[in-house]
């Protein structure tokens, strides 16, 4: 009887297996049918519109629009790259290397101006300066040309000559012939020693060779026997995942898992671990992040936090926990597709936006605080998923006043720096430069006939009051008070230049220094104002504080489930204002 039952059971099991296979096969065939059906509908609609539409159609543009709309319903990182945009794509996502003169440009009033000059490249060697007007390139007049058109004219093969006509201020135009060079913008834009005998590395992106550049910077800094290392990832939007793993490996032992990626295709699920002996496994390490630190930056900061190897300082990071891969498409086009989420050593994914569950109107939502989960670092500290990397020490990000923002946006900081450079042949060392009160008074005179109108938050509130009172038919009752309050606010604005003198001087110093010492000068001029950097130095110098943070003790352990940041008691008092 048992034998018979076994045979019946085996038949049932095999039958169930075949039934399961049939169900899978049916589901697979159904998917194929839907794909084939939808492609047929799309192709037919495209053909009929091309044949019958009343006006001529740019068919390539129409397809690009259709593809963009289709992918836009997924996430911002899944995109179609046509052949015409491949070079720009590679420049942005793979390598920043091209042939050119080493200068940035921007349009203004139908003309083209130099915005930045890169040290050591043809433009700088030819004494081309920020603020110069670019009139012609190889005898082609640039009036009315777009930035892309001008950029195309400037770029070319390394070693090829290019003739420029430039105008400086009211001077007559001059012609200059430059030889294009290989322009490679580094991933590490600055490294050097800062206060407290600390080594500082600013990493802007994770493109090709970024790990090699960080390695070189670290080796150079080690020669100074630093007390610690500060890795600055603020406003670093990420890049190549493998480069992030290599950078973590500089500070973490061999054979330690840094990140894993998981998606619906098992063959694309990978785990990435450190491969080499670390270059600096013990020296105190601080990583600086802000709201624009994303992707690979979050892998580095998050894994070093999860492994209790670094203290994270700044503001909550962006929250991008998705992995993209590029696929070759017909006619030299590309598809960049999100294939997985990534997970850092504690097991958490820091993705903030839930693209899979959009609202009915198509808008995306953040993962709810209630859905956040607690994870543990290597030594048992609490960390959370679902919303970026929370710093161990939160430093409130200061925002410039309305008047300063207006002066920057209307190029009145830029224009004064241009004037200053053209009237001052040399400048003291960038780190020691301070704009004098006399210079600031000169700047105020410079602004005398300039338009830098702006609206303060108080004025916005008063204007809103008028709008709401008008809706309620109550404005006539408060009009006298409204006009008086508006006049008082206008009087108060007259003092804004002096009231915000120190921050305006800071921005002016940064722009002026860049005209003599380029990007390196910007960093060195700004160090004395950098609050996150100062906090990093202070943290490393305080051994007890450093140990308390990494061990999750005292004032520096996580305060509940974080809404804004993992912060010290003092910083916690400010956390409700951190995301304004």
C-alpha positions in Angstrom: 0.0 0.0 0.0 2.8 2.4 0.9 4.5 1.5 -2.4 1.4 2.3 -4.4 0.9 5.5 -2.5 4.5 6.5 -3.3 3.9 5.9 -7.0 0.7 7.9 -6.9 2.4 10.7 -5.0 5.3 10.7 -7.5 2.9 11.0 -10.4 1.1 13.8 -8.6 4.3 15.6 -7.9 5.5 15.3 -11.5 2.1 16.3 -12.7 2.1 19.3 -10.4 5.6 20.2 -11.6 4.5 20.0 -15.2 1.4 22.1 -14.4 3.7 24.7 -12.7 5.9 24.7 -15.8 2.9 25.1 -18.0 1.7 28.0 -15.9 5.1 29.7 -16.1 5.3 29.1 -19.8 1.8 30.5 -20.3 2.7 33.6 -18.3 5.8 34.0 -20.3 4.0 33.6 -23.6 1.3 36.1 -22.4 4.1 38.6 -21.6 5.6 38.1 -25.1 2.1 38.5 -26.7 1.6 41.8 -24.8 5.0 43.1 -25.8 4.4 42.1 -29.5 0.9 43.6 -29.5 2.1 47.0 -27.9 5.0 47.3 -30.3 2.7 46.7 -33.2 0.3 49.4 -32.0 3.2 51.8 -31.5 4.7 51.2 -34.9 1.3 51.5 -36.6 0.5 54.8 -34.9 3.9 56.1 -35.7 3.5 55.2 -39.4 0.0 56.6 -39.7 0.9 59.9 -38.1 4.0 60.3 -40.3 1.9 59.6 -43.4 -1.2 61.6 -42.6 -0.4 64.4 -40.2 -1.2 67.8 -41.7 2.4 69.3 -41.3 5.8 67.8 -41.9 7.1 65.9 -38.9 10.6 65.5 -37.4 10.3 61.8 -37.0 13.5 61.4 -34.9 12.4 64.1 -32.5 8.9 62.5 -32.2 10.4 59.1 -31.4 12.8 60.7 -28.8 9.8 62.5 -27.2 7.8 59.2 -27.1 10.7 57.3 -25.6 11.4 60.0 -23.0 7.7 60.1 -22.0 7.6 56.3 -21.7 10.7 56.2 -19.5 9.7 59.2 -17.5 7.0 57.0 -15.8 9.7 54.8 -14.3 12.4 57.0 -12.6 14.6 60.0 -13.5 17.7 57.8 -14.1 16.3 55.5 -16.7 16.8 57.2 -20.1 17.3 56.9 -23.8 20.5 58.4 -25.2 20.4 58.9 -29.0 23.5 58.8 -31.2 23.6 62.6 -31.3 24.0 62.8 -27.5 26.5 60.0 -26.9 29.6 62.2 -26.6 27.9 64.5 -24.1 26.7 61.5 -22.2 30.2 60.0 -22.0 31.6 63.4 -20.9 29.0 63.6 -18.1 28.9 60.0 -16.9 32.1 58.3 -17.9 35.0 60.7 -18.5 35.6 64.4 -18.4 38.3 64.3 -21.0 38.1 66.3 -24.3 40.1 68.5 -26.6 39.7 72.2 -26.0 41.1 75.4 -24.5 40.3 75.0 -20.8 37.6 77.6 -20.2 33.9 77.8 -19.4 31.5 80.0 -21.2 28.0 81.6 -20.6 25.5 83.6 -22.7 24.6 87.1 -21.7 22.4 89.6 -23.6 23.0 87.8 -26.9 26.8 87.7 -26.4 29.2 85.0 -25.1 31.5 85.5 -22.1 34.2 83.5 -20.4 32.9 82.3 -17.0 35.9 80.3 -15.7 39.5 79.6 -16.7 41.2 76.4 -15.7 44.8 76.7 -14.5 47.5 75.2 -16.7 45.5 75.0 -19.9 45.7 77.0 -23.2 43.2 79.7 -22.2 45.1 80.5 -19.0 48.5 80.5 -20.7 47.1 82.9 -23.3 46.0 85.3 -20.5 42.3 84.8 -21.3 40.3 85.8 -18.2 36.8 85.3 -16.8 34.7 88.2 -17.9 36.3 88.5 -21.3 33.8 88.6 -24.2 34.3 85.9 -26.8 33.5 87.6 -30.1 34.5 85.1 -32.8 35.9 81.6 -33.2 37.7 80.8 -36.4 36.1 84.0 -37.9 32.6 82.7 -37.0 30.7 85.5 -35.3 29.1 84.3 -32.1 26.3 86.8 -31.8 23.1 84.9 -31.1 24.8 81.5 -30.9 23.8 79.0 -28.2 26.1 77.7 -25.6 26.2 74.3 -27.3 27.0 75.8 -30.6 29.9 77.8 -29.1 31.1 74.8 -27.1 31.2 72.7 -30.3 33.3 75.4 -32.1 35.8 75.5 -29.2 36.3 71.8 -28.9 38.4 69.8 -31.4 41.4 67.5 -31.7 44.3 67.8 -29.4 47.0 69.8 -31.1 44.7 71.6 -33.6 44.8 75.3 -33.6 41.8 77.6 -33.0 41.6 81.4 -33.6 39.7 83.5 -31.1 38.7 87.1 -31.1 38.1 88.5 -27.6 37.1 91.8 -26.1 38.0 92.9 -22.5 35.9 95.7 -21.1 36.0 98.8 -23.4 39.3 97.7 -25.1 39.4 97.0 -28.8 39.0 93.3 -29.8 42.2 91.3 -30.0 42.9 88.0 -31.9 44.6 85.1 -30.2 45.5 81.8 -31.7 45.6 78.8 -29.3 46.5 75.2 -29.7 43.9 72.9 -28.3 45.0 70.6 -25.5 43.6 67.5 -23.9 41.3 68.9 -21.2 40.8 66.6 -18.3 38.9 67.9 -15.4 40.0 65.9 -12.4 37.7 64.0 -10.1 39.7 65.3 -7.1 39.5 69.1 -7.5 41.6 69.9 -4.5 43.8 68.3 -1.8 46.0 69.7 0.8 46.6 70.3 4.5 44.2 72.4 6.5 44.0 73.6 10.2 44.8 71.0 12.9 47.3 69.3 10.6 44.4 67.6 8.8 44.6 66.2 5.3 41.7 67.3 3.1 40.5 65.7 -0.1 37.7 67.2 -2.2 36.2 64.6 -4.5 33.7 66.0 -7.0 32.6 62.9 -8.9 33.2 59.2 -9.3 34.2 58.9 -12.9 37.1 57.1 -14.5 40.3 57.0 -12.3 38.6 58.7 -9.3 40.0 56.0 -6.9 43.5 56.5 -8.4 43.2 60.3 -7.9 42.1 59.8 -4.2 45.0 57.3 -3.7 47.5 59.8 -5.1 46.1 62.6 -2.9 46.2 60.4 0.2 49.8 59.3 -0.5 50.8 63.0 -0.8 49.0 63.9 2.4 50.7 61.1 4.3 54.0 62.8 3.8 52.8 65.5 6.2 52.0 62.9 8.9 48.4 64.3 9.3 46.3 63.9 12.4 43.4 62.8 10.4 41.8 62.8 6.9 38.7 64.8 5.8 37.1 63.4 2.6 34.7 66.0 1.2 31.8 64.5 -0.8 29.5 67.6 -0.6 27.5 68.1 -3.8 29.1 65.0 -5.3 26.3 63.4 -7.4 28.1 60.1 -7.7 29.2 58.0 -10.7 30.8 54.6 -11.1 30.0 52.2 -8.3 33.3 50.2 -8.6 35.2 53.4 -8.0 33.3 54.0 -4.8 34.3 50.5 -3.6 38.0 51.1 -4.3 37.9 54.4 -2.4 36.4 52.7 0.7 39.1 50.1 0.4 41.7 52.8 1.0 40.4 53.0 4.6 39.0 49.5 5.2 40.6 46.0 5.4 40.6 43.5 2.5 37.6 41.1 2.0 35.0 43.4 3.6 31.7 43.7 1.8 31.1 47.4 0.9 27.9 47.2 -1.2 25.5 44.7 -2.9 23.0 45.2 -5.6 19.7 43.3 -5.9 17.2 43.4 -8.7 14.7 41.1 -10.3 17.3 39.4 -12.6 19.4 37.2 -10.3 22.3 37.2 -12.8 22.7 41.0 -12.2 22.8 40.6 -8.4 26.4 41.3 -7.2 28.2 41.9 -4.0 31.3 44.1 -4.0 34.0 43.6 -1.5 37.4 45.3 -0.8 40.2 43.5 -2.7 43.4 45.1 -1.4 45.2 46.0 1.8 44.1 49.5 3.0 46.4 52.5 2.6 45.2 54.2 5.7 43.2 51.8 8.0 43.6 53.6 11.4 43.9 57.4 10.9 40.8 59.3 12.1 38.5 59.8 9.1 35.7 62.3 8.6 33.4 62.4 5.6 31.5 65.6 4.7 28.1 65.3 3.0 25.1 67.5 2.1 21.8 67.3 0.4 23.4 67.0 -3.0 25.7 64.1 -2.1 24.2 61.2 -3.9 24.6 57.6 -5.3 28.3 56.6 -5.1 28.9 59.4 -2.5 26.3 57.7 -0.3 27.9 54.3 -0.8 31.2 55.6 0.4 29.7 57.7 3.3 27.2 55.0 4.2 29.5 52.0 4.2 32.2 53.9 6.2 29.5 54.8 8.7 28.1 51.2 8.8 31.6 49.8 9.3 32.2 52.4 12.1 35.3 53.6 10.2 34.4 57.3 9.7 32.4 60.1 11.3 29.9 61.7 8.9 29.4 65.4 9.2 27.0 67.8 7.4 23.4 67.4 6.3 21.3 64.5 5.3 22.4 63.1 1.9 20.2 62.9 -1.2 18.8 59.4 -0.9 19.6 57.6 -4.2 19.8 53.9 -3.7 19.4 52.8 -7.3 21.9 51.2 -9.7 21.9 51.9 -13.5 23.4 49.9 -16.3 23.8 51.0 -19.9 22.7 48.8 -22.8 23.7 49.2 -26.5 20.7 49.9 -28.7 20.5 50.0 -32.6 22.3 52.8 -34.5 24.8 53.6 -31.8 22.2 54.7 -29.3 22.2 53.7 -25.6 19.6 52.9 -22.9 20.5 53.6 -19.3 18.2 51.5 -17.2 17.8 51.1 -13.4 18.4 47.4 -12.8 18.7 47.2 -9.0 18.8 48.8 -5.6 22.0 48.8 -3.6 22.5 47.9 0.0 25.4 49.0 2.2 27.0 46.8 4.9 24.3 47.1 7.6 21.8 45.8 5.1 20.0 49.1 4.6 19.0 50.7 1.3 18.9 54.5 1.5 16.6 55.1 -1.4 14.2 58.0 -0.5 11.7 58.2 -3.3 9.3 55.3 -4.0 9.0 55.4 -7.8 7.1 52.1 -7.9 4.1 53.5 -6.1 3.1 56.8 -7.7 0.0 58.8 -6.9 -2.9 58.8 -9.3 -1.7 62.0 -10.9 1.7 60.4 -11.5 3.6 62.3 -8.8 6.2 60.4 -6.8 6.2 60.0 -3.0 8.8 59.5 -0.3 8.9 56.3 1.7 6.9 57.0 4.9 8.8 57.5 8.1 6.7 54.7 9.6 8.2 52.3 7.0 11.8 53.1 8.0 13.6 50.2 9.5 16.4 50.1 12.1 19.7 48.5 11.2 23.0 48.1 13.2 26.5 49.1 12.3 29.4 46.8 12.7 29.8 47.8 16.4 26.1 48.1 17.1 25.1 51.7 16.4 21.6 52.2 15.1 21.1 53.5 11.6 18.0 53.7 9.4 17.1 53.0 5.8 14.8 54.8 3.4 16.0 58.4 3.4 19.7 59.0 2.6 22.7 59.0 5.0 22.1 60.8 8.2 25.2 62.5 9.5 26.6 61.6 12.9 27.1 65.4 13.6 24.5 67.6 11.9 25.7 71.1 10.9 22.9 73.4 9.9 23.4 74.7 6.4 23.3 78.4 6.3 21.7 80.2 3.4 22.7 83.5 1.9 20.4 86.4 2.3 18.1 87.6 -0.4 20.3 90.5 -1.3 23.4 88.3 -1.6 21.5 85.9 -3.8 20.3 88.7 -6.0 23.8 90.2 -6.4 25.1 86.7 -7.5 22.2 85.9 -9.9 22.4 89.4 -11.5 26.2 88.9 -12.0 27.1 91.9 -9.9 29.6 89.9 -7.9 31.0 88.5 -11.1 31.2 91.9 -12.8 33.0 93.5 -9.8 35.5 90.7 -9.7 36.2 91.3 -13.4 36.7 95.0 -12.7 38.9 94.2 -9.7 41.2 91.8 -11.7 41.6 94.3 -14.5 42.6 97.1 -12.1 44.8 95.1 -9.6 47.7 93.3 -11.2 48.4 90.9 -8.3 46.8 89.6 -5.1 48.1 88.3 -1.8 47.9 84.5 -1.2 44.4 83.1 -1.6 44.2 81.8 2.0 45.1 85.2 3.5 43.0 87.5 1.2 40.5 89.7 3.0 38.5 92.3 1.2 39.1 95.6 3.0 36.4 97.9 4.2 37.6 100.4 1.6 37.1 97.8 -1.1 33.6 97.1 0.1 32.8 100.8 0.1 34.0 100.8 -3.5 31.7 97.9 -4.3 28.8 99.8 -2.8 29.6 102.7 -5.1 29.8 100.3 -8.0 26.3 99.2 -7.3 25.0 102.8 -7.3 23.4 102.6 -10.7 22.8 98.9 -10.9 19.5 97.0 -10.6 19.6 94.3 -7.9 15.9 94.4 -6.9 14.8 91.4 -4.8 11.8 90.4 -2.7 12.4 89.6 1.0 10.4 86.9 2.8 8.7 89.7 4.8 7.5 91.4 1.6 6.2 88.0 0.3 4.2 87.6 3.5 2.8 91.2 3.2 1.9 90.6 -0.5 0.2 87.4 0.5 -1.8 89.3 3.1 -3.0 91.7 0.4 -4.0 88.8 -1.8 -5.9 87.0 0.9 -7.6 90.1 2.2 -8.7 91.0 -1.3 -10.3 87.6 -1.7 -12.1 88.1 1.6 -13.1 91.6 0.5 -11.4 93.0 3.6 -8.5 94.8 2.0 -10.1 98.3 2.0 -10.2 98.0 5.8 -6.5 97.4 6.2 -5.1 99.3 3.2 -3.7 102.2 5.2 -1.8 99.8 7.5 -0.7 97.7 4.5 0.8 100.7 2.8 2.6 101.8 6.0 4.1 98.4 6.6 5.2 98.1 2.9 7.0 101.5 3.2 8.7 100.4 6.4 10.0 97.3 4.7 11.3 99.3 1.8 13.2 101.6 4.2 14.6 98.6 6.0 15.9 97.1 2.7 18.1 100.2 2.2 20.3 98.9 5.1 20.6 95.4 3.7 24.0 96.0 2.1 25.5 96.9 5.4 23.5 94.4 7.4 24.8 91.6 5.2 28.3 93.0 4.7 30.2 90.0 6.0 28.6 87.4 3.8 28.7 89.7 0.7 32.4 90.2 1.4 32.8 86.4 1.6 31.3 85.8 -1.8 33.2 88.7 -3.3 36.5 87.4 -1.9 35.8 83.9 -3.4 35.1 85.3 -6.9 38.0 87.8 -6.8 40.5 85.1 -5.7 39.4 82.8 -8.5 40.6 85.4 -11.0 44.2 85.0 -9.8 44.3 81.5 -8.4 41.5 79.7 -10.2 39.6 76.9 -8.6 42.3 76.1 -6.1 42.1 79.6 -4.9 38.3 79.4 -4.3 38.9 76.5 -1.9 41.7 78.2 0.0 39.8 81.5 0.3 36.7 79.7 1.6 38.3 77.4 4.2 38.1 80.1 6.8 34.3 80.3 6.4 33.6 76.6 6.1 31.6 75.5 9.2 31.5 71.8 8.3 35.3 71.8 7.8 35.8 73.5 11.1 33.5 70.9 12.8 35.5 68.1 11.2 38.8 69.5 12.6 37.3 70.0 16.0 35.9 66.5 16.1 39.2 64.8 15.3 41.0 66.9 17.8 38.6 65.8 20.5 39.5 62.2 21.0 36.7 61.6 23.5 34.1 63.0 21.2 35.4 61.0 18.3 35.3 57.7 20.3 31.8 58.5 21.6 30.4 59.0 18.2 31.9 55.8 16.7 30.9 53.8 19.7 27.4 55.3 19.9 27.9 56.6 23.4 27.0 59.7 25.4 25.6 62.7 23.6 26.3 61.3 20.2 24.2 58.2 20.0 21.2 58.1 17.8 18.3 60.1 19.2 15.2 58.0 18.4 14.2 57.3 14.8 15.7 60.3 12.9 13.6 62.6 11.0 16.5 64.9 9.9 19.8 63.7 11.2 21.7 61.7 13.8 23.1 64.5 15.8 24.6 65.6 19.1 22.3 67.1 21.7 23.3 70.6 20.8 22.6 70.0 17.1 19.4 68.2 17.9 17.9 71.5 19.0 18.3 72.8 15.5 17.2 69.7 13.6 13.6 70.9 12.9 15.0 73.7 10.8 17.5 71.5 8.8 15.3 70.8 5.8 13.8 74.2 5.1 
